């Protein structure tokens, strides 16, 4: 067995003496010579595994190494969610039912731990009535605040007014 960073030294591979020993039940046994710690592990039918090699003295634990490796491998294969940015686009004249539907979608995104960017897009003469778009945006924000938190005040950029809501 090689001894790279993510591999632990086991039993005879531990050459440093003395070591701080933790029992298989998680209790501190104190600082013992490596040979004695190895002897205690063998009496229990378990392995002596170095869990903190950089400490002085190194920390070793009495445990079943096969089970430890299995648990470690199992943990590394668990899915990690990467937060995505989802966008909800609205217009100042978007109907109430359509807004409701989009809010439900946004709630789903927030519950799935994704950020939601709400955009109100202005076209043509709608640019003269920004307050209508602001009302729509504020209403949507109010409905989403119980599922997420506002990352910044709504801002107008060109023909859009937008803000981002992050999951709680």
Phi and psi in radians as a Rosetta constraint file:
Dihedral C 1 N 2 CA 2 C 2 CIRCULARHARMONIC -1.432 0.35
Dihedral N 2 CA 2 C 2 N 3 CIRCULARHARMONIC 2.846 0.35
Dihedral C 2 N 3 CA 3 C 3 CIRCULARHARMONIC -2.059 0.35
Dihedral N 3 CA 3 C 3 N 4 CIRCULARHARMONIC 1.182 0.35
Dihedral C 3 N 4 CA 4 C 4 CIRCULARHARMONIC -1.484 0.35
Dihedral N 4 CA 4 C 4 N 5 CIRCULARHARMONIC -3.093 0.35
Dihedral C 4 N 5 CA 5 C 5 CIRCULARHARMONIC -1.020 0.35
Dihedral N 5 CA 5 C 5 N 6 CIRCULARHARMONIC -0.690 0.35
Dihedral C 5 N 6 CA 6 C 6 CIRCULARHARMONIC -1.646 0.35
Dihedral N 6 CA 6 C 6 N 7 CIRCULARHARMONIC 0.200 0.35
Dihedral C 6 N 7 CA 7 C 7 CIRCULARHARMONIC -1.897 0.35
Dihedral N 7 CA 7 C 7 N 8 CIRCULARHARMONIC 2.494 0.35
Dihedral C 7 N 8 CA 8 C 8 CIRCULARHARMONIC -1.719 0.35
Dihedral N 8 CA 8 C 8 N 9 CIRCULARHARMONIC 2.536 0.35
Dihedral C 8 N 9 CA 9 C 9 CIRCULARHARMONIC -1.354 0.35
Dihedral N 9 CA 9 C 9 N 10 CIRCULARHARMONIC 2.489 0.35
Dihedral C 9 N 10 CA 10 C 10 CIRCULARHARMONIC -2.254 0.35
Dihedral N 10 CA 10 C 10 N 11 CIRCULARHARMONIC 2.488 0.35
Dihedral C 10 N 11 CA 11 C 11 CIRCULARHARMONIC 0.785 0.35
Dihedral N 11 CA 11 C 11 N 12 CIRCULARHARMONIC -1.943 0.35
Dihedral C 11 N 12 CA 12 C 12 CIRCULARHARMONIC -1.219 0.35
Dihedral N 12 CA 12 C 12 N 13 CIRCULARHARMONIC -0.256 0.35
Dihedral C 12 N 13 CA 13 C 13 CIRCULARHARMONIC -1.240 0.35
Dihedral N 13 CA 13 C 13 N 14 CIRCULARHARMONIC -0.329 0.35
Dihedral C 13 N 14 CA 14 C 14 CIRCULARHARMONIC -1.418 0.35
Dihedral N 14 CA 14 C 14 N 15 CIRCULARHARMONIC 1.936 0.35
Dihedral C 14 N 15 CA 15 C 15 CIRCULARHARMONIC -1.808 0.35
Dihedral N 15 CA 15 C 15 N 16 CIRCULARHARMONIC -0.314 0.35
Dihedral C 15 N 16 CA 16 C 16 CIRCULARHARMONIC -1.396 0.35
Dihedral N 16 CA 16 C 16 N 17 CIRCULARHARMONIC 2.404 0.35
Dihedral C 16 N 17 CA 17 C 17 CIRCULARHARMONIC -2.357 0.35
Dihedral N 17 CA 17 C 17 N 18 CIRCULARHARMONIC 2.463 0.35
Dihedral C 17 N 18 CA 18 C 18 CIRCULARHARMONIC -1.439 0.35
Dihedral N 18 CA 18 C 18 N 19 CIRCULARHARMONIC 3.015 0.35
Dihedral C 18 N 19 CA 19 C 19 CIRCULARHARMONIC -2.293 0.35
Dihedral N 19 CA 19 C 19 N 20 CIRCULARHARMONIC 2.671 0.35
Dihedral C 19 N 20 CA 20 C 20 CIRCULARHARMONIC -1.493 0.35
Dihedral N 20 CA 20 C 20 N 21 CIRCULARHARMONIC 2.269 0.35
Dihedral C 20 N 21 CA 21 C 21 CIRCULARHARMONIC -2.009 0.35
Dihedral N 21 CA 21 C 21 N 22 CIRCULARHARMONIC 2.397 0.35
Dihedral C 21 N 22 CA 22 C 22 CIRCULARHARMONIC -2.056 0.35
Dihedral N 22 CA 22 C 22 N 23 CIRCULARHARMONIC 2.292 0.35
Dihedral C 22 N 23 CA 23 C 23 CIRCULARHARMONIC -1.249 0.35
Dihedral N 23 CA 23 C 23 N 24 CIRCULARHARMONIC 2.994 0.35
Dihedral C 23 N 24 CA 24 C 24 CIRCULARHARMONIC -1.181 0.35
Dihedral N 24 CA 24 C 24 N 25 CIRCULARHARMONIC -0.264 0.35
Dihedral C 24 N 25 CA 25 C 25 CIRCULARHARMONIC -1.641 0.35
Dihedral N 25 CA 25 C 25 N 26 CIRCULARHARMONIC -0.033 0.35
Dihedral C 25 N 26 CA 26 C 26 CIRCULARHARMONIC 1.633 0.35
Dihedral N 26 CA 26 C 26 N 27 CIRCULARHARMONIC 0.167 0.35
Dihedral C 26 N 27 CA 27 C 27 CIRCULARHARMONIC -1.618 0.35
Dihedral N 27 CA 27 C 27 N 28 CIRCULARHARMONIC 2.522 0.35
Dihedral C 27 N 28 CA 28 C 28 CIRCULARHARMONIC -1.246 0.35
Dihedral N 28 CA 28 C 28 N 29 CIRCULARHARMONIC 2.223 0.35
Dihedral C 28 N 29 CA 29 C 29 CIRCULARHARMONIC -1.769 0.35
Dihedral N 29 CA 29 C 29 N 30 CIRCULARHARMONIC -0.101 0.35
Dihedral C 29 N 30 CA 30 C 30 CIRCULARHARMONIC 1.636 0.35
Dihedral N 30 CA 30 C 30 N 31 CIRCULARHARMONIC -2.938 0.35
Dihedral C 30 N 31 CA 31 C 31 CIRCULARHARMONIC -1.638 0.35
Dihedral N 31 CA 31 C 31 N 32 CIRCULARHARMONIC 2.111 0.35
Dihedral C 31 N 32 CA 32 C 32 CIRCULARHARMONIC -2.227 0.35
Dihedral N 32 CA 32 C 32 N 33 CIRCULARHARMONIC 2.730 0.35
Dihedral C 32 N 33 CA 33 C 33 CIRCULARHARMONIC -1.100 0.35
Dihedral N 33 CA 33 C 33 N 34 CIRCULARHARMONIC 2.548 0.35
Dihedral C 33 N 34 CA 34 C 34 CIRCULARHARMONIC -1.004 0.35
Dihedral N 34 CA 34 C 34 N 35 CIRCULARHARMONIC -0.693 0.35
Dihedral C 34 N 35 CA 35 C 35 CIRCULARHARMONIC -1.070 0.35
Dihedral N 35 CA 35 C 35 N 36 CIRCULARHARMONIC -0.735 0.35
Dihedral C 35 N 36 CA 36 C 36 CIRCULARHARMONIC -1.186 0.35
Dihedral N 36 CA 36 C 36 N 37 CIRCULARHARMONIC -0.710 0.35
Dihedral C 36 N 37 CA 37 C 37 CIRCULARHARMONIC -1.100 0.35
Dihedral N 37 CA 37 C 37 N 38 CIRCULARHARMONIC -0.721 0.35
Dihedral C 37 N 38 CA 38 C 38 CIRCULARHARMONIC -1.113 0.35
Dihedral N 38 CA 38 C 38 N 39 CIRCULARHARMONIC -0.708 0.35
Dihedral C 38 N 39 CA 39 C 39 CIRCULARHARMONIC -1.060 0.35
Dihedral N 39 CA 39 C 39 N 40 CIRCULARHARMONIC -0.792 0.35
Dihedral C 39 N 40 CA 40 C 40 CIRCULARHARMONIC -1.086 0.35
Dihedral N 40 CA 40 C 40 N 41 CIRCULARHARMONIC -0.715 0.35
Dihedral C 40 N 41 CA 41 C 41 CIRCULARHARMONIC -1.121 0.35
Dihedral N 41 CA 41 C 41 N 42 CIRCULARHARMONIC -0.737 0.35
Dihedral C 41 N 42 CA 42 C 42 CIRCULARHARMONIC -1.123 0.35
Dihedral N 42 CA 42 C 42 N 43 CIRCULARHARMONIC -0.654 0.35
Dihedral C 42 N 43 CA 43 C 43 CIRCULARHARMONIC -1.069 0.35
Dihedral N 43 CA 43 C 43 N 44 CIRCULARHARMONIC -0.581 0.35
Dihedral C 43 N 44 CA 44 C 44 CIRCULARHARMONIC -1.537 0.35
Dihedral N 44 CA 44 C 44 N 45 CIRCULARHARMONIC -0.072 0.35
Dihedral C 44 N 45 CA 45 C 45 CIRCULARHARMONIC 1.303 0.35
Dihedral N 45 CA 45 C 45 N 46 CIRCULARHARMONIC 0.447 0.35
Dihedral C 45 N 46 CA 46 C 46 CIRCULARHARMONIC -2.096 0.35
Dihedral N 46 CA 46 C 46 N 47 CIRCULARHARMONIC -3.097 0.35
Dihedral C 46 N 47 CA 47 C 47 CIRCULARHARMONIC -1.912 0.35
Dihedral N 47 CA 47 C 47 N 48 CIRCULARHARMONIC 2.731 0.35
Dihedral C 47 N 48 CA 48 C 48 CIRCULARHARMONIC -1.736 0.35
Dihedral N 48 CA 48 C 48 N 49 CIRCULARHARMONIC 2.031 0.35
Dihedral C 48 N 49 CA 49 C 49 CIRCULARHARMONIC -2.069 0.35
Dihedral N 49 CA 49 C 49 N 50 CIRCULARHARMONIC 2.264 0.35
Dihedral C 49 N 50 CA 50 C 50 CIRCULARHARMONIC -1.371 0.35
Dihedral N 50 CA 50 C 50 N 51 CIRCULARHARMONIC 2.022 0.35
Dihedral C 50 N 51 CA 51 C 51 CIRCULARHARMONIC -1.810 0.35
Dihedral N 51 CA 51 C 51 N 52 CIRCULARHARMONIC -0.383 0.35
Dihedral C 51 N 52 CA 52 C 52 CIRCULARHARMONIC -2.395 0.35
Dihedral N 52 CA 52 C 52 N 53 CIRCULARHARMONIC 1.413 0.35
Dihedral C 52 N 53 CA 53 C 53 CIRCULARHARMONIC -1.220 0.35
Dihedral N 53 CA 53 C 53 N 54 CIRCULARHARMONIC -0.342 0.35
Dihedral C 53 N 54 CA 54 C 54 CIRCULARHARMONIC -1.470 0.35
Dihedral N 54 CA 54 C 54 N 55 CIRCULARHARMONIC -0.263 0.35
Dihedral C 54 N 55 CA 55 C 55 CIRCULARHARMONIC -1.269 0.35
Dihedral N 55 CA 55 C 55 N 56 CIRCULARHARMONIC 2.789 0.35
Dihedral C 55 N 56 CA 56 C 56 CIRCULARHARMONIC -2.167 0.35
Dihedral N 56 CA 56 C 56 N 57 CIRCULARHARMONIC 2.002 0.35
Dihedral C 56 N 57 CA 57 C 57 CIRCULARHARMONIC -1.249 0.35
Dihedral N 57 CA 57 C 57 N 58 CIRCULARHARMONIC 2.754 0.35
Dihedral C 57 N 58 CA 58 C 58 CIRCULARHARMONIC -1.049 0.35
Dihedral N 58 CA 58 C 58 N 59 CIRCULARHARMONIC 2.575 0.35
Dihedral C 58 N 59 CA 59 C 59 CIRCULARHARMONIC -1.673 0.35
Dihedral N 59 CA 59 C 59 N 60 CIRCULARHARMONIC 2.231 0.35
Dihedral C 59 N 60 CA 60 C 60 CIRCULARHARMONIC -2.139 0.35
Dihedral N 60 CA 60 C 60 N 61 CIRCULARHARMONIC 2.599 0.35
Dihedral C 60 N 61 CA 61 C 61 CIRCULARHARMONIC -2.199 0.35
Dihedral N 61 CA 61 C 61 N 62 CIRCULARHARMONIC 2.462 0.35
Dihedral C 61 N 62 CA 62 C 62 CIRCULARHARMONIC -1.529 0.35
Dihedral N 62 CA 62 C 62 N 63 CIRCULARHARMONIC 2.043 0.35
Dihedral C 62 N 63 CA 63 C 63 CIRCULARHARMONIC -2.786 0.35
Dihedral N 63 CA 63 C 63 N 64 CIRCULARHARMONIC 3.004 0.35
Dihedral C 63 N 64 CA 64 C 64 CIRCULARHARMONIC -1.480 0.35
Dihedral N 64 CA 64 C 64 N 65 CIRCULARHARMONIC 1.919 0.35
Dihedral C 64 N 65 CA 65 C 65 CIRCULARHARMONIC -1.157 0.35
Dihedral N 65 CA 65 C 65 N 66 CIRCULARHARMONIC -0.652 0.35
Dihedral C 65 N 66 CA 66 C 66 CIRCULARHARMONIC -1.048 0.35
Dihedral N 66 CA 66 C 66 N 67 CIRCULARHARMONIC -0.779 0.35
Dihedral C 66 N 67 CA 67 C 67 CIRCULARHARMONIC -1.143 0.35
Dihedral N 67 CA 67 C 67 N 68 CIRCULARHARMONIC -0.695 0.35
Dihedral C 67 N 68 CA 68 C 68 CIRCULARHARMONIC -1.051 0.35
Dihedral N 68 CA 68 C 68 N 69 CIRCULARHARMONIC -0.811 0.35
Dihedral C 68 N 69 CA 69 C 69 CIRCULARHARMONIC -1.114 0.35
Dihedral N 69 CA 69 C 69 N 70 CIRCULARHARMONIC -0.699 0.35
Dihedral C 69 N 70 CA 70 C 70 CIRCULARHARMONIC -1.089 0.35
Dihedral N 70 CA 70 C 70 N 71 CIRCULARHARMONIC -0.832 0.35
Dihedral C 70 N 71 CA 71 C 71 CIRCULARHARMONIC -1.079 0.35
Dihedral N 71 CA 71 C 71 N 72 CIRCULARHARMONIC -0.716 0.35
Dihedral C 71 N 72 CA 72 C 72 CIRCULARHARMONIC -1.106 0.35
Dihedral N 72 CA 72 C 72 N 73 CIRCULARHARMONIC -0.744 0.35
Dihedral C 72 N 73 CA 73 C 73 CIRCULARHARMONIC -1.157 0.35
Dihedral N 73 CA 73 C 73 N 74 CIRCULARHARMONIC -0.709 0.35
Dihedral C 73 N 74 CA 74 C 74 CIRCULARHARMONIC -1.086 0.35
Dihedral N 74 CA 74 C 74 N 75 CIRCULARHARMONIC -0.727 0.35
Dihedral C 74 N 75 CA 75 C 75 CIRCULARHARMONIC -1.131 0.35
Dihedral N 75 CA 75 C 75 N 76 CIRCULARHARMONIC -0.680 0.35
Dihedral C 75 N 76 CA 76 C 76 CIRCULARHARMONIC -1.206 0.35
Dihedral N 76 CA 76 C 76 N 77 CIRCULARHARMONIC -0.357 0.35
Dihedral C 76 N 77 CA 77 C 77 CIRCULARHARMONIC -1.618 0.35
Dihedral N 77 CA 77 C 77 N 78 CIRCULARHARMONIC -0.046 0.35
Dihedral C 77 N 78 CA 78 C 78 CIRCULARHARMONIC -1.220 0.35
Dihedral N 78 CA 78 C 78 N 79 CIRCULARHARMONIC 2.534 0.35
Dihedral C 78 N 79 CA 79 C 79 CIRCULARHARMONIC -1.236 0.35
Dihedral N 79 CA 79 C 79 N 80 CIRCULARHARMONIC 2.305 0.35
Dihedral C 79 N 80 CA 80 C 80 CIRCULARHARMONIC -1.895 0.35
Dihedral N 80 CA 80 C 80 N 81 CIRCULARHARMONIC 2.183 0.35
Dihedral C 80 N 81 CA 81 C 81 CIRCULARHARMONIC -1.431 0.35
Dihedral N 81 CA 81 C 81 N 82 CIRCULARHARMONIC 2.195 0.35
Dihedral C 81 N 82 CA 82 C 82 CIRCULARHARMONIC -1.707 0.35
Dihedral N 82 CA 82 C 82 N 83 CIRCULARHARMONIC 2.166 0.35
Dihedral C 82 N 83 CA 83 C 83 CIRCULARHARMONIC -1.145 0.35
Dihedral N 83 CA 83 C 83 N 84 CIRCULARHARMONIC 2.284 0.35
Dihedral C 83 N 84 CA 84 C 84 CIRCULARHARMONIC -1.962 0.35
Dihedral N 84 CA 84 C 84 N 85 CIRCULARHARMONIC 2.802 0.35
Dihedral C 84 N 85 CA 85 C 85 CIRCULARHARMONIC -1.806 0.35
Dihedral N 85 CA 85 C 85 N 86 CIRCULARHARMONIC 2.011 0.35
Dihedral C 85 N 86 CA 86 C 86 CIRCULARHARMONIC -1.816 0.35
Dihedral N 86 CA 86 C 86 N 87 CIRCULARHARMONIC 2.527 0.35
Dihedral C 86 N 87 CA 87 C 87 CIRCULARHARMONIC -2.017 0.35
Dihedral N 87 CA 87 C 87 N 88 CIRCULARHARMONIC 2.412 0.35
Dihedral C 87 N 88 CA 88 C 88 CIRCULARHARMONIC -2.025 0.35
Dihedral N 88 CA 88 C 88 N 89 CIRCULARHARMONIC 2.091 0.35
Dihedral C 88 N 89 CA 89 C 89 CIRCULARHARMONIC -1.837 0.35
Dihedral N 89 CA 89 C 89 N 90 CIRCULARHARMONIC 2.321 0.35
Dihedral C 89 N 90 CA 90 C 90 CIRCULARHARMONIC -2.271 0.35
Dihedral N 90 CA 90 C 90 N 91 CIRCULARHARMONIC 2.907 0.35
Dihedral C 90 N 91 CA 91 C 91 CIRCULARHARMONIC -2.170 0.35
Dihedral N 91 CA 91 C 91 N 92 CIRCULARHARMONIC 2.790 0.35
Dihedral C 91 N 92 CA 92 C 92 CIRCULARHARMONIC -1.032 0.35
Dihedral N 92 CA 92 C 92 N 93 CIRCULARHARMONIC -0.485 0.35
Dihedral C 92 N 93 CA 93 C 93 CIRCULARHARMONIC -1.785 0.35
Dihedral N 93 CA 93 C 93 N 94 CIRCULARHARMONIC 0.300 0.35
Dihedral C 93 N 94 CA 94 C 94 CIRCULARHARMONIC -1.100 0.35
Dihedral N 94 CA 94 C 94 N 95 CIRCULARHARMONIC 2.373 0.35
Dihedral C 94 N 95 CA 95 C 95 CIRCULARHARMONIC -1.192 0.35
Dihedral N 95 CA 95 C 95 N 96 CIRCULARHARMONIC 2.751 0.35
Dihedral C 95 N 96 CA 96 C 96 CIRCULARHARMONIC -1.050 0.35
Dihedral N 96 CA 96 C 96 N 97 CIRCULARHARMONIC -0.753 0.35
Dihedral C 96 N 97 CA 97 C 97 CIRCULARHARMONIC -1.129 0.35
Dihedral N 97 CA 97 C 97 N 98 CIRCULARHARMONIC -0.702 0.35
Dihedral C 97 N 98 CA 98 C 98 CIRCULARHARMONIC -1.116 0.35
Dihedral N 98 CA 98 C 98 N 99 CIRCULARHARMONIC -0.705 0.35
Dihedral C 98 N 99 CA 99 C 99 CIRCULARHARMONIC -1.122 0.35
Dihedral N 99 CA 99 C 99 N 100 CIRCULARHARMONIC -0.753 0.35
Dihedral C 99 N 100 CA 100 C 100 CIRCULARHARMONIC -0.984 0.35
Dihedral N 100 CA 100 C 100 N 101 CIRCULARHARMONIC -0.811 0.35
Dihedral C 100 N 101 CA 101 C 101 CIRCULARHARMONIC -1.072 0.35
Dihedral N 101 CA 101 C 101 N 102 CIRCULARHARMONIC -0.771 0.35
Dihedral C 101 N 102 CA 102 C 102 CIRCULARHARMONIC -1.198 0.35
Dihedral N 102 CA 102 C 102 N 103 CIRCULARHARMONIC -0.595 0.35
Dihedral C 102 N 103 CA 103 C 103 CIRCULARHARMONIC -1.128 0.35
Dihedral N 103 CA 103 C 103 N 104 CIRCULARHARMONIC -0.719 0.35
Dihedral C 103 N 104 CA 104 C 104 CIRCULARHARMONIC -1.060 0.35
Dihedral N 104 CA 104 C 104 N 105 CIRCULARHARMONIC -0.724 0.35
Dihedral C 104 N 105 CA 105 C 105 CIRCULARHARMONIC -1.070 0.35
Dihedral N 105 CA 105 C 105 N 106 CIRCULARHARMONIC -0.789 0.35
Dihedral C 105 N 106 CA 106 C 106 CIRCULARHARMONIC -1.092 0.35
Dihedral N 106 CA 106 C 106 N 107 CIRCULARHARMONIC -0.691 0.35
Dihedral C 106 N 107 CA 107 C 107 CIRCULARHARMONIC -1.075 0.35
Dihedral N 107 CA 107 C 107 N 108 CIRCULARHARMONIC -0.729 0.35
Dihedral C 107 N 108 CA 108 C 108 CIRCULARHARMONIC -1.050 0.35
Dihedral N 108 CA 108 C 108 N 109 CIRCULARHARMONIC -0.756 0.35
Dihedral C 108 N 109 CA 109 C 109 CIRCULARHARMONIC -1.091 0.35
Dihedral N 109 CA 109 C 109 N 110 CIRCULARHARMONIC -0.782 0.35
Dihedral C 109 N 110 CA 110 C 110 CIRCULARHARMONIC -1.133 0.35
Dihedral N 110 CA 110 C 110 N 111 CIRCULARHARMONIC -0.668 0.35
Dihedral C 110 N 111 CA 111 C 111 CIRCULARHARMONIC -1.204 0.35
Dihedral N 111 CA 111 C 111 N 112 CIRCULARHARMONIC -0.418 0.35
Dihedral C 111 N 112 CA 112 C 112 CIRCULARHARMONIC -1.561 0.35
Dihedral N 112 CA 112 C 112 N 113 CIRCULARHARMONIC 0.207 0.35
Dihedral C 112 N 113 CA 113 C 113 CIRCULARHARMONIC 1.188 0.35
Dihedral N 113 CA 113 C 113 N 114 CIRCULARHARMONIC 0.569 0.35
Dihedral C 113 N 114 CA 114 C 114 CIRCULARHARMONIC -1.865 0.35
Dihedral N 114 CA 114 C 114 N 115 CIRCULARHARMONIC 2.651 0.35
Dihedral C 114 N 115 CA 115 C 115 CIRCULARHARMONIC -1.408 0.35
Dihedral N 115 CA 115 C 115 N 116 CIRCULARHARMONIC 2.652 0.35
Dihedral C 115 N 116 CA 116 C 116 CIRCULARHARMONIC -2.168 0.35
Dihedral N 116 CA 116 C 116 N 117 CIRCULARHARMONIC 2.209 0.35
Dihedral C 116 N 117 CA 117 C 117 CIRCULARHARMONIC -1.814 0.35
Dihedral N 117 CA 117 C 117 N 118 CIRCULARHARMONIC 2.139 0.35
Dihedral C 117 N 118 CA 118 C 118 CIRCULARHARMONIC -1.768 0.35
Dihedral N 118 CA 118 C 118 N 119 CIRCULARHARMONIC 2.161 0.35
Dihedral C 118 N 119 CA 119 C 119 CIRCULARHARMONIC -2.128 0.35
Dihedral N 119 CA 119 C 119 N 120 CIRCULARHARMONIC 2.321 0.35
Dihedral C 119 N 120 CA 120 C 120 CIRCULARHARMONIC -1.910 0.35
Dihedral N 120 CA 120 C 120 N 121 CIRCULARHARMONIC 2.054 0.35
Dihedral C 120 N 121 CA 121 C 121 CIRCULARHARMONIC -1.729 0.35
Dihedral N 121 CA 121 C 121 N 122 CIRCULARHARMONIC 2.275 0.35
Dihedral C 121 N 122 CA 122 C 122 CIRCULARHARMONIC -1.834 0.35
Dihedral N 122 CA 122 C 122 N 123 CIRCULARHARMONIC 2.359 0.35
Dihedral C 122 N 123 CA 123 C 123 CIRCULARHARMONIC -2.236 0.35
Dihedral N 123 CA 123 C 123 N 124 CIRCULARHARMONIC 2.458 0.35
Dihedral C 123 N 124 CA 124 C 124 CIRCULARHARMONIC 0.996 0.35
Dihedral N 124 CA 124 C 124 N 125 CIRCULARHARMONIC -2.214 0.35
Dihedral C 124 N 125 CA 125 C 125 CIRCULARHARMONIC -1.222 0.35
Dihedral N 125 CA 125 C 125 N 126 CIRCULARHARMONIC -0.222 0.35
Dihedral C 125 N 126 CA 126 C 126 CIRCULARHARMONIC -1.063 0.35
Dihedral N 126 CA 126 C 126 N 127 CIRCULARHARMONIC -0.432 0.35
Dihedral C 126 N 127 CA 127 C 127 CIRCULARHARMONIC -1.070 0.35
Dihedral N 127 CA 127 C 127 N 128 CIRCULARHARMONIC -0.396 0.35
Dihedral C 127 N 128 CA 128 C 128 CIRCULARHARMONIC -1.388 0.35
Dihedral N 128 CA 128 C 128 N 129 CIRCULARHARMONIC -0.249 0.35
Dihedral C 128 N 129 CA 129 C 129 CIRCULARHARMONIC -2.136 0.35
Dihedral N 129 CA 129 C 129 N 130 CIRCULARHARMONIC 1.067 0.35
Dihedral C 129 N 130 CA 130 C 130 CIRCULARHARMONIC -1.100 0.35
Dihedral N 130 CA 130 C 130 N 131 CIRCULARHARMONIC -0.540 0.35
Dihedral C 130 N 131 CA 131 C 131 CIRCULARHARMONIC -1.078 0.35
Dihedral N 131 CA 131 C 131 N 132 CIRCULARHARMONIC -0.527 0.35
Dihedral C 131 N 132 CA 132 C 132 CIRCULARHARMONIC -1.139 0.35
Dihedral N 132 CA 132 C 132 N 133 CIRCULARHARMONIC -0.769 0.35
Dihedral C 132 N 133 CA 133 C 133 CIRCULARHARMONIC -1.140 0.35
Dihedral N 133 CA 133 C 133 N 134 CIRCULARHARMONIC -0.646 0.35
Dihedral C 133 N 134 CA 134 C 134 CIRCULARHARMONIC -1.105 0.35
Dihedral N 134 CA 134 C 134 N 135 CIRCULARHARMONIC -0.694 0.35
Dihedral C 134 N 135 CA 135 C 135 CIRCULARHARMONIC -1.082 0.35
Dihedral N 135 CA 135 C 135 N 136 CIRCULARHARMONIC -0.781 0.35
Dihedral C 135 N 136 CA 136 C 136 CIRCULARHARMONIC -1.079 0.35
Dihedral N 136 CA 136 C 136 N 137 CIRCULARHARMONIC -0.824 0.35
Dihedral C 136 N 137 CA 137 C 137 CIRCULARHARMONIC -1.091 0.35
Dihedral N 137 CA 137 C 137 N 138 CIRCULARHARMONIC -0.778 0.35
Dihedral C 137 N 138 CA 138 C 138 CIRCULARHARMONIC -1.079 0.35
Dihedral N 138 CA 138 C 138 N 139 CIRCULARHARMONIC -0.698 0.35
Dihedral C 138 N 139 CA 139 C 139 CIRCULARHARMONIC -1.108 0.35
Dihedral N 139 CA 139 C 139 N 140 CIRCULARHARMONIC -0.752 0.35
Dihedral C 139 N 140 CA 140 C 140 CIRCULARHARMONIC -1.148 0.35
Dihedral N 140 CA 140 C 140 N 141 CIRCULARHARMONIC -0.755 0.35
Dihedral C 140 N 141 CA 141 C 141 CIRCULARHARMONIC -1.039 0.35
Dihedral N 141 CA 141 C 141 N 142 CIRCULARHARMONIC -0.781 0.35
Dihedral C 141 N 142 CA 142 C 142 CIRCULARHARMONIC -1.023 0.35
Dihedral N 142 CA 142 C 142 N 143 CIRCULARHARMONIC -0.707 0.35
Dihedral C 142 N 143 CA 143 C 143 CIRCULARHARMONIC -1.229 0.35
Dihedral N 143 CA 143 C 143 N 144 CIRCULARHARMONIC -0.517 0.35
Dihedral C 143 N 144 CA 144 C 144 CIRCULARHARMONIC -1.590 0.35
Dihedral N 144 CA 144 C 144 N 145 CIRCULARHARMONIC -0.207 0.35
Dihedral C 144 N 145 CA 145 C 145 CIRCULARHARMONIC -1.120 0.35
Dihedral N 145 CA 145 C 145 N 146 CIRCULARHARMONIC -0.408 0.35
Dihedral C 145 N 146 CA 146 C 146 CIRCULARHARMONIC -1.362 0.35
Dihedral N 146 CA 146 C 146 N 147 CIRCULARHARMONIC -0.244 0.35
Dihedral C 146 N 147 CA 147 C 147 CIRCULARHARMONIC -1.864 0.35
Dihedral N 147 CA 147 C 147 N 148 CIRCULARHARMONIC -0.227 0.35
Dihedral C 147 N 148 CA 148 C 148 CIRCULARHARMONIC -2.732 0.35
Dihedral N 148 CA 148 C 148 N 149 CIRCULARHARMONIC -3.106 0.35
Dihedral C 148 N 149 CA 149 C 149 CIRCULARHARMONIC -2.197 0.35
Dihedral N 149 CA 149 C 149 N 150 CIRCULARHARMONIC 2.519 0.35
Dihedral C 149 N 150 CA 150 C 150 CIRCULARHARMONIC -1.252 0.35
Dihedral N 150 CA 150 C 150 N 151 CIRCULARHARMONIC 2.239 0.35
Dihedral C 150 N 151 CA 151 C 151 CIRCULARHARMONIC -1.500 0.35
Dihedral N 151 CA 151 C 151 N 152 CIRCULARHARMONIC -0.357 0.35
Dihedral C 151 N 152 CA 152 C 152 CIRCULARHARMONIC -2.978 0.35
Dihedral N 152 CA 152 C 152 N 153 CIRCULARHARMONIC 2.781 0.35
Dihedral C 152 N 153 CA 153 C 153 CIRCULARHARMONIC -1.113 0.35
Dihedral N 153 CA 153 C 153 N 154 CIRCULARHARMONIC 2.581 0.35
Dihedral C 153 N 154 CA 154 C 154 CIRCULARHARMONIC -1.014 0.35
Dihedral N 154 CA 154 C 154 N 155 CIRCULARHARMONIC 2.380 0.35
Dihedral C 154 N 155 CA 155 C 155 CIRCULARHARMONIC -2.234 0.35
Dihedral N 155 CA 155 C 155 N 156 CIRCULARHARMONIC 2.613 0.35
Dihedral C 155 N 156 CA 156 C 156 CIRCULARHARMONIC -1.731 0.35
Dihedral N 156 CA 156 C 156 N 157 CIRCULARHARMONIC 2.197 0.35
Dihedral C 156 N 157 CA 157 C 157 CIRCULARHARMONIC -2.272 0.35
Dihedral N 157 CA 157 C 157 N 158 CIRCULARHARMONIC 1.836 0.35
Dihedral C 157 N 158 CA 158 C 158 CIRCULARHARMONIC 1.133 0.35
Dihedral N 158 CA 158 C 158 N 159 CIRCULARHARMONIC -2.093 0.35
Dihedral C 158 N 159 CA 159 C 159 CIRCULARHARMONIC -1.691 0.35
Dihedral N 159 CA 159 C 159 N 160 CIRCULARHARMONIC 0.296 0.35
Dihedral C 159 N 160 CA 160 C 160 CIRCULARHARMONIC -2.235 0.35
Dihedral N 160 CA 160 C 160 N 161 CIRCULARHARMONIC 2.619 0.35
Dihedral C 160 N 161 CA 161 C 161 CIRCULARHARMONIC -2.105 0.35
Dihedral N 161 CA 161 C 161 N 162 CIRCULARHARMONIC 2.236 0.35
Dihedral C 161 N 162 CA 162 C 162 CIRCULARHARMONIC -2.528 0.35
Dihedral N 162 CA 162 C 162 N 163 CIRCULARHARMONIC 2.803 0.35
Dihedral C 162 N 163 CA 163 C 163 CIRCULARHARMONIC -2.697 0.35
Dihedral N 163 CA 163 C 163 N 164 CIRCULARHARMONIC 2.846 0.35
Dihedral C 163 N 164 CA 164 C 164 CIRCULARHARMONIC -2.102 0.35
Dihedral N 164 CA 164 C 164 N 165 CIRCULARHARMONIC 2.412 0.35
Dihedral C 164 N 165 CA 165 C 165 CIRCULARHARMONIC -2.064 0.35
Dihedral N 165 CA 165 C 165 N 166 CIRCULARHARMONIC 2.218 0.35
Dihedral C 165 N 166 CA 166 C 166 CIRCULARHARMONIC -1.748 0.35
Dihedral N 166 CA 166 C 166 N 167 CIRCULARHARMONIC 2.621 0.35
Dihedral C 166 N 167 CA 167 C 167 CIRCULARHARMONIC -1.144 0.35
Dihedral N 167 CA 167 C 167 N 168 CIRCULARHARMONIC 2.653 0.35
